[in-house]
Amino acid sequence: MQPKLSFDRSSGWLRVKESKKKKIFDFSSEYLNFLNACKTERESVDFIKKEAEKKGFRNINGSRKLKSGDKVFYESNSKNIFLAVVGQPKINVVVSHLDSPRLDLKPLPLIEESGIAFLKTHYYGGIKKYQWLNIPLEMRGVVMSKGKKINVSIGEKDDLYFTITDLLPHLSQKQMEKKASEFVEGEDLNMIFGNMPSDSKKKVKESMLSLLNKKYGMIEEDFVSAELELVPAFKAKDLGLDRSMMGGYAHDDRSCSYALLRAVLDSSKPKPTSIALFVDKEEIGSEGNTSAGSMHFVNFLEMLKEKCSWKERINEILISGESISADVTSAFDPFKKDVFDVNNSNELSKGVSIEKYNGSGGKYYGNDASAEFFYRIRSLANKNKVIWQTGEIGKVDIGGGGTVAVFLAKLGINVIDAGIPVLGMHSPFEVISKLDLYETYRLYRVFLNEQ
């Protein structure tokens, strides 16, 4: 029989049966529930921990001895969480990130101008600032007040929105002459918070502080230590007349995070120890003690080694380990062909993207997987009939991007990127394919559940 010579780049929908399509749609529906419930890292960690505990995972700090098949989790600062299913002292690791581009409040954000109260913001991650104008926003996060942690969520559930207004087109002649990067300044991303003074003697700002104090017990000083995020208020939903796609906020990288969560929850007595890492701060370079660049993963591994009575040294476990960086990548946009290499681009509904390298220009600031390890992962995908594709984020000299893969590589672990192609990445409303989400889950599952 003559071998197939060409790489199959046909639509994944043409390669699946009707019975599998139902699984894809059911899986995607559950993902949308997660995406709408979890719009911050803290909410995501809470969700992951609850789902893990339902499946028998327990806090590693409360475990004295561990054996093969045991399931544990490790949480840090409510901003990252690691899950492990114990096997042999060889590790298969998949890491995703829970943070997404957004607007954070400044330390003292509340101001009043012309009878309107505003909250000043500091954008987080790489955004096109103009995309955050005139869209419905909500505020989520935590406030520390009087020694207590207060969860704050104001928006969709209260049947109210916030927004940052743009200039009307009738007065925008000079504005429209500016470059897109200068169209709106960061200091002008001020969210409308209120407009009604409580009486003739009080300003609107004072009325807003009174409302916050009444509902949450807050005073203005509490803003200083708060973690309050402004995120799009609209819900993620099916997209397209055929419902083959999904549109919403934070597919980057919660789509990969959800696929990873389901994969590790479905792991049962794998031969290697399966580890799922859900980290923070990727969008700002993985700086900070809840990021992939922190010591938490090594600390977690030390705890596993001790409680499992492994004889191997940590360095030996790391260097013999294998890992996948679970992050999204760019999807080809047919109306913006000038920034893509058409033959080396990922497309919607052609499966999980497995990328040998990332970075920018001459592969700067990126990971480059070895030929042997890429072959191992694509062979695993092919053996299990996972639909996959490969590509680059864009043309060589146009730009680029990196992932947390570099931080695992620094520990000596073999690592490759594999994730979901996204249209409109880093915008308030990103687009992904349901099929790509499901195939990404399948790749993570077979990798973590190897026997």
Secondary structure, 3 states (H helix, E strand, C coil): CCCCCCCCCCCHHHHCCHHHHHHHHHHHHHHHHHHHHCCCHHHHHHHHHHHHHHCCCEEHHHCCCCCCCCEEEEEECCCEEEEEECCEEEEEEEEEECCCCEEEEEEEEEEEECCEEEEEEEEECCCCHHHHCCCCEEEEEEEEECCEEEEEEECHHHCCCEECCCCCHHHCCCHHHCCHHHCCCHHHCEEEEECCCCCCCCCHHHHHHHHHHHHHCCCHHHHCCCEEEEEECCCCEEECCCCCEEEECCHHHHHHHHHHHHHHHCCCCCCEEEEEEEEECHHHCCCCCCECCCCHHHHHHHHHHHHHCCCCCHHHHHHCCEEEECCCEECCCCCCHHHCCHHHCCCCCCCEEEECECEECCCECCCECCHHHHHHHHHHHHHCCCCEECCCCCCCCCCEECCCHHHHHCCCCEEEEEECEEECCCCCCEEEEHHHHHHHHHHHHHHHCCC
